[in-house]
Amino acid sequence: MTKNMILNAALVGGLLMGAAATQAQPVTITTFDCPASSNTYASSINAAGQVTGWCNDATGTHAFVKNGAVVTTFDAGTPTYVTNGNSINATGQVTGYYLDGLGGNKGFVYSNGVATLFTILNINNLPTTLMTPRSINAIGQVTGEYQDILSPTQGVYRGFIYDSTAKTSTTFDIVGAPINSTFPVAINDLGQVTGTDGGGEGFVYMGGVATRFAAPNSSQTVPRSINNSGQVAGTYYDSTTNAQHGFVYSGGTVTTVDISGATTTDVWSINDIGQIAGYYIDTLGVIHGFVKTGTTVNTVDAALSNQTAVRSINASGEATGYYADALGLLHGFVTGATPPPPPTLSCKAPKGAKPAAGKGRVTAVGVSFIMVGTLRVDYAGCTEMNYGGDAKAPHVNDRVEWEGYVETNGNVMGKTLSFN
C-alpha cells in the first residue's frame, strides 16, 4: 500500500536556544507496507532514501529494505523466526539481529541481497548468544551491545564494534558508572560511538577514550543518534518531575529541546546539517512526529492517525518512521526533503549582530551553507563572498576562512569566504 499525503505543518515553538519559531512549510509524506504484512516499522533512512526496518506477516517478523517504490523483505537465517533491521548505511548495508528460536540473538550484515551472520567473543572467549547490533556506518563498522552469560561478568552488558569487512570485533566498557553496563546505540562515519552507561549518563566513545555527559537535573540521559560532526541527539528525564525532554549535545554542552505545548519531547535522530527529528505528545495524548530545522518545526502527522513517530532523518532532510492506524496496526512512511534554514540575503549585519571570523575544515555541505565542525556558515546571497578567485564550490575537508557576523538564530553569515 502506497499513498501520498500532506503533512500538517504547524508552528509548535519551544525551540532550541530560545529563538522565536517560524512557520513551517508543508512537505509530502508517502506511506508504505511490506507485502502481505500486518505491521511495518521503519527505523533508518540513508542518504539515497533507502529505508530499513521490520514487518510482521503470517510467517513471522522479517527485515526489509525499501528502495524507491520497491519493498524487499529478507530473513537473516533459518528457521525463520525474527529478523529485525535496525540501521542502513550510505552503501545500502543493513545491520540488525536474528533470533534463532533457541533463546539466542545473532547479528547480521545484509549487503547485495545476502545476509551474513556474525557473533563476537565474550569475556570467557566464547561466542555470545545475546547481542543486539544497533547501527552501521558508511565503512561497515557496526556497534551495539551484548550480554555476558557466564561468570565473572554474568548479566553485564558490554559494547562492541564489529568491522564487517575485516570480520573482526572489539569490545569496550564505559567505566565509572554505578552499574557496569554499556549500551551503544549509534556510530558515525568517523567511528565515534554514542550510547548510555549503566548509571544513566550518555557517552561518546572513540579509540578507547570515553567522554560521559548528562543533561542538567537528569535522572537518565539517553542518546539516540550521532552525526559526523560529533553532535549527539536524544532524550532525558527530569529527576524532579520525570518529564521527558529532547536534547542536543555539542561542544561539551547539553541543550534542551522542547516542543511548545507538548507533555513529552523525544528526539531520535540528528543529521549532518543539524536537523533533528523525533516525536512529541500533546496535552490530549496524541503522538506527532516532527522535524526541527533551525527555528522551524514541521509536525509530521499521517492522516487519520493519532500516533506518528519519526525515527531517522538523512542529510537531505528526508525522514522515516511509522504511524498507527485506527486498528492499531503500524505502517511505514517517508517524508519529502525538509529544506535547511534559508540563508541571509544580504551581507549587511542586522541590529545587535556581533562580528565573527574563523577558519577550519568543512565537515558538511548544504545547498547554501557549509558546516565547519558544529558551526554553520551561510554563503548564498552574500555579494561580498568569494571562492578565492575561482568558481569552485565547497567540498567536505576543504580548508575555509570567513569573516562576517553572528545572526540572531546563532548561525554565521559569511562576508568573505575562501576554499582550498
C-alpha positions as CSV (number, residue, x, y, z in Angstrom):
1,M,0.0,0.0,0.0
2,T,1.5,3.3,-1.0
3,K,-0.2,6.7,-0.9
4,N,0.8,10.4,-0.8
5,M,-0.5,12.8,1.8
6,I,0.4,16.3,3.0
7,L,1.9,16.8,6.4
8,N,0.3,19.1,8.9
9,A,3.0,21.8,9.2
10,A,2.4,23.5,12.5
11,L,4.1,26.2,14.5
12,V,4.9,24.4,17.7
13,G,7.5,26.7,19.3
14,G,9.6,25.8,22.3
15,L,12.8,25.9,20.2
16,L,16.5,25.3,20.7
17,M,18.4,28.3,22.3
18,G,15.1,30.1,22.9
19,A,14.8,31.6,19.4
20,A,11.4,32.6,18.0
21,A,9.7,29.9,15.9
22,T,8.9,30.4,12.2
23,Q,6.1,28.9,10.2
24,A,6.9,25.6,8.6
25,Q,6.0,24.8,5.0
26,P,4.1,21.6,4.3
27,V,6.1,18.6,3.0
28,T,4.9,15.4,1.4
29,I,4.6,12.0,3.2
30,T,4.5,8.7,1.5
31,T,3.3,5.6,3.4
32,F,4.3,2.0,2.6
33,D,3.9,-1.5,3.8
34,C,5.8,-4.8,3.3
35,P,3.9,-7.2,1.0
36,A,1.1,-9.0,2.9
37,S,2.2,-7.6,6.2
38,S,0.1,-6.7,9.2
39,N,2.7,-4.2,10.7
40,T,5.5,-2.3,9.1
41,Y,8.0,-0.4,11.3
42,A,10.6,1.8,9.6
43,S,13.8,2.5,11.6
44,S,16.5,4.1,9.4
45,I,17.0,6.0,6.2
46,N,20.2,6.6,4.3
47,A,21.4,9.5,2.1
48,A,19.9,7.7,-1.0
49,G,16.5,7.5,0.6
50,Q,16.7,3.7,1.2
51,V,14.9,2.6,4.3
52,T,15.1,-0.4,6.6
53,G,13.1,-1.8,9.5
54,W,10.9,-4.8,10.2
55,C,7.5,-6.1,9.4
56,N,5.1,-8.9,10.5
57,D,3.2,-11.3,8.3
58,A,1.7,-14.8,8.9
59,T,5.2,-16.4,8.9
60,G,7.0,-14.2,11.4
61,T,9.0,-11.0,11.6
62,H,11.2,-10.0,8.7
63,A,13.7,-7.2,8.0
64,F,13.1,-5.1,4.8
65,V,14.8,-2.7,2.5
66,K,12.8,-0.1,0.7
67,N,14.5,1.1,-2.4
68,G,12.3,3.6,-4.3
69,A,8.8,2.1,-4.5
70,V,10.1,-1.5,-4.1
71,V,10.0,-3.1,-0.6
72,T,12.0,-6.3,-0.3
73,T,11.8,-8.4,2.8
74,F,14.5,-10.9,3.9
75,D,15.5,-13.3,6.7
76,A,19.0,-13.5,8.1
77,G,18.8,-17.2,8.9
78,T,16.8,-20.4,9.1
79,P,14.4,-21.4,10.5
80,T,12.5,-18.2,10.0
81,Y,11.8,-16.7,13.4
82,V,12.6,-13.0,13.9
83,T,14.9,-10.8,11.7
84,N,15.0,-7.1,12.7
85,G,16.6,-4.4,10.5
86,N,17.9,-1.6,12.7
87,S,20.2,0.6,10.6
88,I,21.1,1.2,6.9
89,N,24.3,2.9,5.8
90,A,25.2,5.0,2.8
91,T,26.1,2.0,0.6
92,G,22.8,0.2,1.5
93,Q,24.3,-2.3,4.0
94,V,21.8,-3.2,6.8
95,T,22.5,-4.4,10.3
96,G,20.3,-5.8,12.9
97,Y,19.7,-9.0,14.8
98,Y,18.3,-12.5,14.1
99,L,16.6,-14.6,16.8
100,D,17.3,-18.3,16.1
101,G,14.3,-19.6,18.2
102,L,16.7,-21.2,20.7
103,G,16.9,-18.2,23.0
104,G,19.8,-16.5,21.3
105,N,20.4,-13.4,19.2
106,K,22.9,-13.2,16.4
107,G,24.0,-10.1,14.5
108,F,23.8,-9.8,10.7
109,V,25.0,-7.5,7.9
110,Y,22.9,-7.6,4.8
111,S,24.5,-6.5,1.6
112,N,23.7,-7.1,-2.1
113,G,20.9,-9.5,-1.3
114,V,23.0,-11.6,1.1
115,A,22.7,-11.7,4.9
116,T,25.9,-12.7,6.8
117,L,25.5,-13.7,10.4
118,F,28.1,-12.7,13.0
119,T,28.8,-13.0,16.7
120,I,31.5,-11.8,19.0
121,L,33.5,-13.5,21.8
122,N,32.5,-12.7,25.3
123,I,34.8,-12.3,28.3
124,N,35.1,-16.1,28.6
125,N,36.3,-16.2,25.0
126,L,33.1,-17.9,23.9
127,P,30.6,-16.7,21.1
128,T,27.9,-14.6,22.8
129,T,24.3,-15.6,22.2
130,L,22.8,-12.4,23.4
131,M,23.7,-9.4,21.2
132,T,21.9,-6.5,19.5
133,P,23.6,-4.6,16.7
134,R,22.1,-1.1,16.6
135,S,23.9,1.0,14.0
136,I,26.2,0.7,10.9
137,N,28.4,3.5,9.5
138,A,29.5,4.2,5.9
139,I,32.5,1.9,6.1
140,G,30.7,-1.0,7.6
141,Q,31.5,-0.7,11.2
142,V,28.7,-2.0,13.5
143,T,28.0,-1.1,17.1
144,G,25.7,-2.4,19.7
145,E,25.7,-4.3,23.0
146,Y,26.0,-7.9,24.1
147,Q,25.4,-9.7,27.4
148,D,27.9,-11.9,29.2
149,I,26.1,-15.1,30.3
150,L,29.0,-16.7,32.4
151,S,30.9,-15.6,35.4
152,P,32.7,-13.4,36.3
153,T,30.6,-10.8,34.5
154,Q,27.3,-12.7,34.1
155,G,24.4,-10.4,33.1
156,V,26.7,-7.4,32.3
157,Y,26.0,-5.6,29.0
158,R,29.1,-4.6,27.1
159,G,29.6,-2.5,24.0
160,F,31.2,-3.8,20.7
161,I,32.4,-2.5,17.4
162,Y,32.4,-5.1,14.6
163,D,34.2,-4.5,11.3
164,S,32.1,-6.2,8.7
165,T,34.9,-6.1,6.1
166,A,37.8,-7.5,8.2
167,K,35.3,-9.7,10.2
168,T,36.9,-8.6,13.4
169,S,35.5,-7.1,16.6
170,T,36.5,-5.2,19.7
171,T,34.6,-4.8,22.9
172,F,34.5,-1.9,25.4
173,D,33.1,-0.8,28.7
174,I,32.2,2.7,29.9
175,V,33.8,2.5,33.4
176,G,32.9,4.6,36.4
177,A,29.1,4.1,36.4
178,P,27.3,2.7,39.5
179,I,26.3,-0.2,37.3
180,N,29.0,-1.5,35.0
181,S,27.0,-1.9,31.8
182,T,27.3,-0.2,28.4
183,F,24.6,0.3,25.8
184,P,25.9,1.8,22.5
185,V,23.2,3.0,20.1
186,A,24.9,4.8,17.1
187,I,28.2,5.1,15.3
188,N,29.2,7.8,12.9
189,D,31.5,7.6,9.9
190,L,34.5,8.7,12.0
191,G,33.9,5.7,14.3
192,Q,32.6,7.8,17.2
193,V,30.0,5.8,19.2
194,T,27.3,7.2,21.5
195,G,25.0,5.5,24.0
196,T,24.1,5.1,27.6
197,D,26.1,3.7,30.5
198,G,24.8,1.7,33.4
199,G,24.4,4.8,35.6
200,G,22.1,6.6,33.2
201,E,24.6,9.0,31.7
202,G,25.3,9.5,28.0
203,F,28.7,8.9,26.4
204,V,30.8,9.5,23.3
205,Y,33.5,6.8,22.8
206,M,36.3,6.6,20.2
207,G,39.6,4.8,20.2
208,G,39.5,3.7,23.8
209,V,38.5,7.1,25.2
210,A,35.1,7.8,26.6
211,T,33.5,11.1,27.5
212,R,30.5,10.9,29.7
213,F,27.8,13.6,29.9
214,A,24.4,14.2,31.4
215,A,21.6,16.7,30.8
216,P,21.1,19.1,33.7
217,N,18.9,17.8,36.5
218,S,18.6,14.5,34.7
219,S,17.8,11.1,36.2
220,Q,18.6,9.4,32.9
221,T,20.2,10.8,29.7
222,V,19.5,8.6,26.6
223,P,21.4,9.4,23.4
224,R,19.8,8.1,20.2
225,S,22.0,9.4,17.3
226,I,25.4,11.0,16.5
227,N,26.2,12.9,13.3
228,N,29.6,13.2,11.5
229,S,30.3,16.5,13.4
230,G,30.0,14.6,16.7
231,Q,26.7,16.2,17.7
232,V,24.6,13.8,19.8
233,A,20.8,13.9,20.0
234,G,18.5,12.0,22.3
235,T,16.1,12.3,25.3
236,Y,16.4,12.8,29.0
237,Y,14.2,12.5,32.1
238,D,13.9,15.3,34.6
239,S,14.9,14.0,38.0
240,T,12.2,16.2,39.8
241,T,9.2,15.8,37.5
242,N,10.2,12.8,35.4
243,A,9.1,14.8,32.4
244,Q,10.8,13.7,29.1
245,H,12.7,16.3,27.1
246,G,14.8,16.1,23.9
247,F,18.4,17.3,23.8
248,V,21.4,18.0,21.6
249,Y,24.9,17.6,23.0
250,S,27.5,19.6,21.1
251,G,30.9,21.0,22.1
252,G,30.5,19.8,25.6
253,T,27.2,21.4,26.2
254,V,23.7,19.8,26.5
255,T,20.9,22.0,25.1
256,T,17.3,21.1,25.9
257,V,14.8,20.6,23.0
258,D,11.1,21.0,24.0
259,I,8.2,21.4,21.6
260,S,5.9,24.1,22.9
261,G,2.6,22.7,24.4
262,A,4.0,19.1,24.5
263,T,4.0,17.0,27.6
264,T,6.8,14.8,26.1
265,T,9.5,15.5,23.6
266,D,11.6,12.6,22.3
267,V,14.5,13.2,19.8
268,W,15.6,10.2,17.8
269,S,17.9,11.4,15.0
270,I,20.2,14.2,14.0
271,N,21.7,14.6,10.5
272,D,24.9,16.2,9.3
273,I,23.4,19.7,8.9
274,G,22.0,19.7,12.5
275,Q,18.3,18.9,11.7
276,I,16.7,16.9,14.4
277,A,13.7,14.6,14.3
278,G,11.5,12.5,16.7
279,Y,8.1,12.8,18.2
280,Y,6.2,14.7,20.8
281,I,3.0,14.1,22.8
282,D,0.4,16.8,23.1
283,T,-1.9,17.5,26.1
284,L,-4.6,15.2,24.5
285,G,-2.2,12.3,24.4
286,V,-1.8,12.4,20.6
287,I,1.7,11.5,19.3
288,H,3.1,13.6,16.5
289,G,6.3,13.2,14.6
290,F,8.4,16.3,13.9
291,V,11.4,17.6,12.0
292,K,13.1,20.6,13.5
293,T,15.3,22.8,11.3
294,G,16.9,25.7,13.0
295,T,14.0,27.6,14.5
296,T,11.4,25.9,12.3
297,V,9.4,22.8,13.3
298,N,7.4,20.7,10.9
299,T,4.9,18.4,12.6
300,V,4.6,15.0,10.9
301,D,1.1,13.6,11.1
302,A,-0.2,10.7,9.0
303,A,-3.9,11.1,8.0
304,L,-6.4,9.5,10.4
305,S,-3.7,8.6,12.9
306,N,-3.2,9.7,16.5
307,Q,0.3,8.1,16.7
308,T,3.0,9.2,14.2
309,A,6.7,8.9,15.1
310,V,9.9,9.9,13.2
311,R,12.8,7.5,13.7
312,S,15.5,8.7,11.3
313,I,16.4,11.7,9.1
314,N,19.1,11.8,6.4
315,A,21.3,14.7,5.2
316,S,18.7,15.9,2.7
317,G,16.1,16.2,5.4
318,E,14.1,13.1,4.3
319,A,12.7,11.3,7.3
320,T,11.2,7.9,8.0
321,G,9.2,6.3,10.8
322,Y,5.9,4.7,11.5
323,Y,2.3,5.5,12.3
324,A,-0.6,3.5,13.8
325,D,-4.0,3.3,12.0
326,A,-7.4,3.1,13.7
327,L,-6.9,-0.6,14.4
328,G,-3.5,0.0,15.9
329,L,-1.6,-1.6,13.0
330,L,1.7,0.0,12.1
331,H,2.7,1.4,8.7
332,G,6.0,2.9,7.4
333,F,6.4,6.3,5.9
334,V,9.0,8.6,4.3
335,T,8.8,12.3,4.0
336,G,9.9,14.6,1.3
337,A,13.1,16.6,1.9
338,T,12.8,19.3,4.6
339,P,14.9,22.3,3.4
340,P,17.7,23.7,5.5
341,P,17.2,27.2,7.1
342,P,17.3,29.9,4.4
343,P,20.4,31.9,4.2
344,T,20.6,35.6,5.0
345,L,20.1,37.5,1.7
346,S,22.4,40.4,2.5
347,C,25.8,40.9,4.0
348,K,24.5,43.8,6.0
349,A,24.6,42.9,9.7
350,P,21.2,43.2,11.5
351,K,21.0,45.4,14.6
352,G,22.7,43.7,17.5
353,A,24.7,41.3,15.4
354,K,28.3,40.6,16.5
355,P,31.3,40.3,14.2
356,A,32.6,36.8,13.6
357,A,35.6,35.3,11.9
358,G,37.1,31.9,11.8
359,K,38.7,29.1,9.8
360,G,38.6,25.3,9.8
361,R,37.7,22.4,7.6
362,V,34.3,21.8,6.0
363,T,32.5,18.8,7.6
364,A,29.2,19.1,5.6
365,V,27.9,21.0,2.6
366,G,24.4,22.2,2.2
367,V,22.6,24.0,-0.6
368,S,23.6,27.4,0.6
369,F,25.9,26.9,3.6
370,I,28.7,24.8,5.0
371,M,29.3,23.2,8.4
372,V,32.7,23.8,10.0
373,G,32.8,21.4,12.9
374,T,29.5,22.2,14.6
375,L,29.2,25.7,13.2
376,R,27.0,26.6,10.3
377,V,28.3,29.4,7.9
378,D,25.8,30.7,5.3
379,Y,27.3,31.9,2.0
380,A,24.5,32.1,-0.6
381,G,23.2,35.6,-1.4
382,C,26.2,37.4,0.1
383,T,27.6,39.6,-2.7
384,E,31.0,40.0,-0.9
385,M,31.5,36.3,-0.8
386,N,34.3,34.8,-3.0
387,Y,35.9,31.4,-3.6
388,G,39.5,32.5,-3.6
389,G,39.4,33.8,-7.1
390,D,37.5,30.9,-8.8
391,A,34.0,29.4,-9.0
392,K,35.0,26.3,-7.0
393,A,32.1,25.0,-4.9
394,P,32.9,23.9,-1.3
395,H,33.5,20.3,-0.6
396,V,33.9,18.3,2.6
397,N,37.5,18.6,4.0
398,D,38.2,21.9,2.2
399,R,40.0,24.5,4.4
400,V,37.9,27.5,4.8
401,E,38.2,31.1,6.2
402,W,35.4,33.6,6.7
403,E,34.5,37.0,8.1
404,G,31.0,38.0,8.9
405,Y,28.6,38.2,11.8
406,V,26.5,36.1,14.1
407,E,22.8,36.0,13.1
408,T,20.1,36.1,15.7
409,N,19.5,32.3,15.1
410,G,23.1,31.6,16.1
411,N,24.3,30.9,12.6
412,V,27.2,32.8,11.0
413,M,26.8,34.8,7.8
414,G,30.0,34.6,5.6
415,K,31.1,38.0,4.5
416,T,34.2,36.8,2.7
417,L,34.8,33.1,2.1
418,S,37.7,31.2,0.5
419,F,38.3,27.5,-0.1
420,N,41.4,25.5,-1.0
